Amino acid sequence: MAEYTAEDIATHYRGLILAGRVGAGDRLPTVRQTARDLGVAIGTAAKAYRLLESEGLIVTRGAAGTRVAEHPSVLPGELLAHLREAVAQARSTGISRSELLSALQATWADQPEP
């Protein structure tokens, strides 16, 4: 079983939110459920949720649970379509996730700030 860090868990949920796979008001699993599902300590899952909350992506309200914020920042549809196409092309040509992410990070670093 893989060892997940709080950052790994936050990255996973952040990606789901930014990609629009979970939307405003959608409920996330409880911290306990996330910890159980991923085989991590409750504190690790809780830290991940705190990171997302500090970014304004999720809100936690007692009995109402943890939900995606009403106005999370999401990627524009056209950009998301380009990303999905890049992922599909990478997969079809055998490029790994880590290779694609490395290329994206390098490309990002090469671009001047607007």
N, C-alpha and C positions, 0 to 999 in steps of 0.2 A: 504494500500500500504506500502511496506517495505521501511525503510529509508536506503538508500545506502550512504556509505562514499566513498571518493576518493579511499581509499585503496581497498574497495570492488570492485569498478569498474575496477581498475587496475588489481586486482587478476583475475577477470573474463577474461579480454582480454589477460593477461599474460598466463592464462591456455589455451586459444584458440590457441595462438601462439606456446607455448611449445608442445602442443599436435598435432601440424601440421594441425589444422582445418582451420586456415588462414595462408597463406604462404607468402613468400617474395614478396613484391610489391603489395599485396592485399590491397585494400582501406578499411579503417575503416569508420564508420559513422562520420559525423562531430561532433564537441563538442556540438553544439546546438542540433543536432538530438539525441545524446546520453543523454543529459540532459532532453530533451523532453520525450524520450522513458522511462527513468527511474524515471521521476518526481523529478529530483534534480536540484539544481541551476547550472547555466552555470559554475560558478567558481569551483564547485565540480567536474564536468566532466573535466574541463580544468586541474585541479590539477592531476587527474588520468592520463590524457594523458602526462602531464609533467613528472610524475613518470616513465611511460613506456619509454618516450624519454630519460630520464636520464640513464635508464638501457640499452639503445641501441636497444630496441625491435621495436620501431616505429620511423618514421621521419615525420616531418611536413614541407611541402614545398608550402606555399601560395595556389595558385589556383589549384595545383596538389593534395591538400588535405593531409590527414594523411594516411600514408601507413605503412605496416609492413616493417621493415628494410630489406635490400637485404641479409644480412647474420645474421638473428636472431639466437640465441642459441636455438636449439631444442633438445628434448630428443632423445637419440638413439632409433631406431625402436624396438629393443628387449625389452628395458625397458618400452617403451610405451605400448607394447603388454602385458607385465606383469601387468602394472597399469590398463589397460582396463579389464583384466581378474579379477583382485582383485575387481574392482568396480562391475563387473557383479556378482561375487560370493557374495559380500556384499549385493547387492540389492536382490538377490534371497533368501538370508537367513534373510532378514529384518533388516540388520545393516544400521543405518542411516549414512548420509554423515558426520555429525559431529563426530560420533563414529569412523568411518573409519579414518578420518583425525587425530583424537586424537591418535589412535593406531599407525598411520604412524609417527606422531611427536615423540611419546614415543620410537618407534623402532629406529628412526633416532638418538635420543639422546643417546640410548644405544650402538650404534655402534662406535667403535674407528675411529678416523680420519686416512685416509690412509697415 
